[in-house]
Amino acid sequence: MAGVREVVVFHSPADELLSHAADLPFAVVADPDERLYAEFGVERSPRALLDPRAWESIVRALLSGVQEVARGRERLPSTSPSGGRLGLPADFLIASDGRVLAAKYGEHVYDQWSVSELLELASRNAA
């Protein structure tokens, strides 16, 4: 897609990610020591979940998750996940030479670039 390759970094250990990431259409990197988080200045904050702009998405995810657990398609989430629940998202457009072309530091848990925003950034930064 527009020369963009998605790579997602989680603050969980690789063994915890395996069952969730096996069928994802993008690369997943385990960062349990949060070295990449620190390098890129990604933060954690209670506002990740407490910001009212995130509440609708949180409720939808909870309802969907409950249905999937009830159907036996998913397991209940951990009550104490590795890295906690307060991580803020951050999106980066990184050139093939490693330069950060654009960055978005989320203000709440669902504050990421939309696909159209990402495609626009990628087309503006195309070599």
Backbone bond lengths (Angstrom), bond angles and torsions (degrees), N, CA, C in turn:
res aa  C-N    CA-C-N  psi(-1)  N-CA   C-N-CA  omega(-1)  CA-C   N-CA-C  phi
1 M - - - 1.443 - - 1.530 108.67 -
2 A 1.292 117.55 107.92 1.460 124.09 175.76 1.524 112.77 51.11
3 G 1.317 117.54 28.77 1.455 120.68 -179.64 1.515 113.81 72.42
4 V 1.322 117.26 16.58 1.464 121.89 -178.49 1.518 109.23 -101.41
5 R 1.315 115.85 132.37 1.466 121.45 174.76 1.516 107.61 -117.35
6 E 1.312 115.93 123.67 1.458 120.58 -177.65 1.523 110.20 -87.00
7 V 1.322 114.93 132.29 1.462 122.72 174.63 1.522 106.18 -131.91
8 V 1.321 116.52 128.00 1.456 121.66 -177.74 1.521 108.77 -112.62
9 V 1.333 115.42 134.38 1.463 121.60 179.38 1.521 108.12 -111.32
10 F 1.340 116.05 128.38 1.464 122.01 177.21 1.515 109.27 -118.23
11 H 1.323 116.29 148.96 1.465 120.92 179.22 1.523 111.89 -86.24
12 S 1.319 116.79 24.87 1.465 121.88 179.14 1.522 109.78 -104.01
13 P 1.327 116.57 156.01 1.467 120.29 174.01 1.533 110.48 -67.99
14 A 1.311 116.81 153.27 1.470 121.87 -177.19 1.523 112.17 -56.54
15 D 1.334 118.13 -40.33 1.466 119.50 -177.86 1.530 112.07 -64.28
16 E 1.329 117.91 -30.18 1.469 120.50 176.69 1.531 111.38 -75.14
17 L 1.312 116.85 -30.40 1.468 120.68 -177.25 1.524 113.01 -79.09
18 L 1.324 117.41 -26.56 1.467 120.79 -172.79 1.522 113.86 -52.52
19 S 1.309 117.83 -46.40 1.465 119.59 -176.65 1.524 112.08 -69.84
20 H 1.324 117.64 -22.83 1.462 121.27 -178.64 1.520 112.45 -94.22
21 A 1.326 117.47 -26.46 1.461 120.96 -169.84 1.519 114.92 -101.86
22 A 1.311 117.90 -7.49 1.462 120.61 -173.09 1.525 113.80 -57.09
23 D 1.319 118.02 -37.94 1.464 120.70 -175.70 1.522 113.64 -104.72
24 L 1.305 118.11 12.10 1.460 120.00 -179.19 1.530 110.58 -76.18
25 P 1.320 116.94 146.31 1.473 120.66 -177.52 1.524 113.77 -86.13
26 F 1.317 117.42 21.90 1.458 121.31 179.28 1.519 108.83 -146.75
27 A 1.322 114.98 163.97 1.462 120.71 179.76 1.530 109.95 -74.29
28 V 1.329 115.81 142.82 1.457 122.66 178.61 1.528 108.11 -123.86
29 V 1.338 115.65 130.14 1.455 121.60 -179.07 1.524 108.55 -115.58
30 A 1.309 116.29 128.33 1.461 121.30 175.67 1.525 109.01 -83.89
31 D 1.315 116.69 132.45 1.462 122.20 -179.49 1.537 109.03 -136.49
32 P 1.350 116.73 61.24 1.472 119.35 -173.98 1.527 114.05 -63.08
33 D 1.314 118.08 -25.67 1.464 120.82 178.30 1.525 111.85 -90.79
34 E 1.332 115.79 0.15 1.460 123.91 177.39 1.521 113.27 56.66
35 R 1.319 116.04 36.56 1.468 120.00 177.31 1.529 111.55 -68.45
36 L 1.337 116.14 -43.46 1.470 119.01 177.64 1.520 110.67 -67.54
37 Y 1.331 116.91 -37.83 1.459 120.61 177.03 1.536 109.27 -56.95
38 A 1.328 116.79 -47.53 1.463 121.11 -179.17 1.529 110.87 -65.19
39 E 1.328 116.53 -44.13 1.467 120.66 -177.95 1.529 111.78 -60.32
40 F 1.327 116.32 -37.32 1.458 120.60 -177.95 1.532 113.00 -96.80
41 G 1.327 117.66 3.01 1.460 121.19 176.04 1.518 114.75 72.13
42 V 1.336 116.80 28.93 1.467 120.75 179.25 1.525 108.20 -81.28
43 E 1.336 115.49 132.00 1.461 121.07 -173.08 1.518 112.39 -108.41
44 R 1.316 114.16 172.77 1.466 122.12 169.20 1.518 106.35 -127.08
45 S 1.325 114.43 147.87 1.459 119.36 -176.71 1.520 109.50 -163.94
46 P 1.332 117.94 148.43 1.470 119.85 175.10 1.527 112.46 -58.61
47 R 1.334 117.58 -25.30 1.468 119.21 179.84 1.527 112.03 -65.19
48 A 1.330 117.63 -13.72 1.459 119.92 176.48 1.521 110.40 -54.60
49 L 1.322 116.73 -42.52 1.465 122.11 -178.91 1.528 113.48 -105.09
50 L 1.315 117.93 -21.61 1.458 120.72 -173.52 1.525 113.70 -89.54
51 D 1.311 118.21 -12.32 1.457 120.73 179.56 1.531 109.17 -68.76
52 P 1.329 118.69 123.20 1.479 121.36 -177.63 1.530 114.10 -56.20
53 R 1.339 117.67 -25.41 1.476 119.84 178.47 1.524 112.29 -65.81
54 A 1.321 117.43 -18.35 1.464 121.12 -179.84 1.520 113.05 -93.10
55 W 1.312 117.80 -15.11 1.473 120.84 -169.97 1.521 113.49 -61.98
56 E 1.311 119.07 -42.28 1.467 120.03 -179.62 1.528 110.93 -60.24
57 S 1.310 116.51 -45.36 1.471 120.20 179.18 1.514 111.86 -65.89
58 I 1.329 117.14 -37.40 1.464 120.98 178.38 1.525 109.89 -63.72
59 V 1.322 117.42 -45.32 1.471 121.26 179.72 1.523 110.46 -62.72
60 R 1.343 117.18 -44.28 1.474 120.06 178.03 1.528 110.98 -60.06
61 A 1.325 116.88 -43.57 1.465 120.66 179.81 1.532 111.05 -64.87
62 L 1.320 117.05 -40.71 1.469 120.31 178.53 1.527 111.31 -63.19
63 L 1.334 116.81 -46.05 1.465 120.15 -179.86 1.528 111.19 -63.51
64 S 1.310 116.06 -43.38 1.467 119.98 178.27 1.527 110.51 -63.41
65 G 1.336 116.31 -42.58 1.458 120.47 179.67 1.510 112.67 -63.41
66 V 1.315 117.07 -41.11 1.462 121.06 178.18 1.530 109.89 -61.36
67 Q 1.316 116.65 -43.27 1.469 120.17 178.72 1.531 111.25 -62.26
68 E 1.315 117.31 -42.66 1.466 120.74 -179.12 1.524 111.45 -67.60
69 V 1.323 117.64 -37.43 1.469 121.21 176.25 1.525 109.26 -65.37
70 A 1.335 116.83 -44.61 1.468 121.07 -179.70 1.527 111.47 -61.65
71 R 1.316 117.62 -33.38 1.475 122.48 179.38 1.530 112.52 -82.87
72 G 1.330 115.94 -5.57 1.461 119.61 -179.78 1.513 114.18 80.77
73 R 1.317 117.77 11.80 1.476 121.53 -178.87 1.516 113.01 -88.12
74 E 1.310 116.25 -19.65 1.464 121.93 -179.51 1.518 109.44 -134.80
75 R 1.335 114.58 161.70 1.458 120.62 173.94 1.526 108.74 -102.25
76 L 1.319 116.04 157.98 1.454 119.11 173.98 1.523 109.38 -61.41
77 P 1.326 117.64 141.25 1.469 119.10 178.13 1.521 110.81 -69.98
78 S 1.294 114.62 158.30 1.464 120.85 177.38 1.521 110.03 -62.18
79 T 1.316 116.07 143.27 1.464 119.25 176.50 1.526 111.39 -77.23
80 S 1.323 116.42 -18.25 1.467 120.44 177.40 1.531 108.94 -139.06
81 P 1.343 116.83 76.95 1.462 119.94 -177.24 1.525 112.23 -66.40
82 S 1.322 115.45 149.49 1.465 120.21 176.17 1.518 109.04 -56.71
83 G 1.312 116.22 132.23 1.454 120.01 178.89 1.511 114.71 82.70
84 G 1.326 117.66 -7.46 1.459 120.39 178.04 1.512 113.68 79.97
85 R 1.323 116.20 -170.39 1.460 122.85 -176.39 1.526 113.12 -116.35
86 L 1.300 118.25 5.33 1.455 120.48 -170.41 1.523 114.44 -104.63
87 G 1.323 117.24 17.95 1.453 119.83 179.03 1.519 111.51 -72.10
88 L 1.321 116.06 137.01 1.451 121.58 175.16 1.520 109.01 -91.27
89 P 1.325 117.58 144.33 1.461 119.25 179.49 1.529 111.23 -76.94
90 A 1.297 115.16 156.83 1.462 121.40 172.54 1.521 107.15 -146.91
91 D 1.318 115.90 137.69 1.465 122.12 178.87 1.519 108.43 -117.75
92 F 1.324 116.13 140.46 1.453 121.26 179.73 1.515 109.54 -134.89
93 L 1.314 116.31 137.66 1.454 121.95 170.63 1.521 104.78 -103.69
94 I 1.326 115.75 113.59 1.463 121.75 -173.43 1.519 108.78 -115.66
95 A 1.319 116.73 128.72 1.465 122.12 179.03 1.521 109.94 -70.70
96 S 1.307 115.86 162.58 1.467 120.39 -179.16 1.530 111.72 -62.03
97 D 1.337 117.80 -20.85 1.468 120.29 177.92 1.528 112.40 -90.51
98 G 1.357 117.26 4.15 1.457 121.52 175.57 1.515 115.03 95.77
99 R 1.336 118.77 -4.80 1.464 120.73 178.31 1.522 110.51 -72.63
100 V 1.325 117.02 137.56 1.458 121.67 174.36 1.526 107.17 -81.17
101 L 1.331 115.98 114.73 1.458 121.41 -177.84 1.524 112.24 -87.80
102 A 1.325 116.91 -30.15 1.459 121.83 179.61 1.522 108.04 -158.31
103 A 1.319 115.13 152.40 1.470 120.33 179.66 1.515 109.85 -143.76
104 K 1.306 115.26 146.00 1.473 121.70 173.72 1.523 106.98 -134.94
105 Y 1.329 115.61 119.60 1.453 121.75 176.55 1.527 107.31 -100.47
106 G 1.335 116.24 114.88 1.449 121.21 -175.50 1.511 113.32 -67.51
107 E 1.344 114.57 147.80 1.456 121.08 178.06 1.522 112.20 -94.35
108 H 1.335 116.72 -14.91 1.463 122.21 176.83 1.527 108.03 -152.92
109 V 1.313 116.95 175.08 1.456 123.30 -169.74 1.539 114.10 -59.42
110 Y 1.331 118.25 -28.27 1.465 120.75 -178.45 1.519 112.84 -110.79
111 D 1.304 117.44 26.26 1.458 122.16 -177.48 1.529 109.95 -99.24
112 Q 1.326 115.22 83.06 1.465 121.22 178.57 1.526 109.17 -125.72
113 W 1.337 115.93 168.81 1.457 119.98 173.35 1.518 109.38 -63.29
114 S 1.308 116.41 143.56 1.460 120.55 169.12 1.527 107.06 -78.80
115 V 1.312 116.42 165.66 1.466 120.15 178.05 1.525 109.83 -59.86
116 S 1.326 117.18 -43.12 1.464 119.33 -178.94 1.532 111.45 -64.60
117 E 1.336 118.05 -38.05 1.467 120.24 176.32 1.522 110.82 -63.11
118 L 1.323 116.78 -43.95 1.462 120.69 179.65 1.522 111.37 -63.21
119 L 1.325 117.55 -44.60 1.465 120.58 179.09 1.528 111.26 -62.94
120 E 1.319 117.36 -39.22 1.454 121.11 177.33 1.530 110.92 -63.21
121 L 1.326 117.07 -45.60 1.468 121.16 176.81 1.520 111.51 -60.90
122 A 1.320 116.15 -43.48 1.471 120.31 -179.27 1.524 110.53 -64.31
123 S 1.319 117.93 -41.52 1.467 119.64 -178.97 1.525 110.59 -69.32
124 R 1.332 118.46 -36.39 1.469 121.54 177.83 1.522 112.03 -67.90
125 N 1.330 116.67 -29.48 1.468 121.05 -176.29 1.519 112.83 -101.51
126 A 1.326 117.30 5.96 1.470 120.46 179.95 1.527 109.52 -62.98
127 A 1.311 114.68 140.01 1.469 119.40 -178.24 1.511 111.70 -74.78
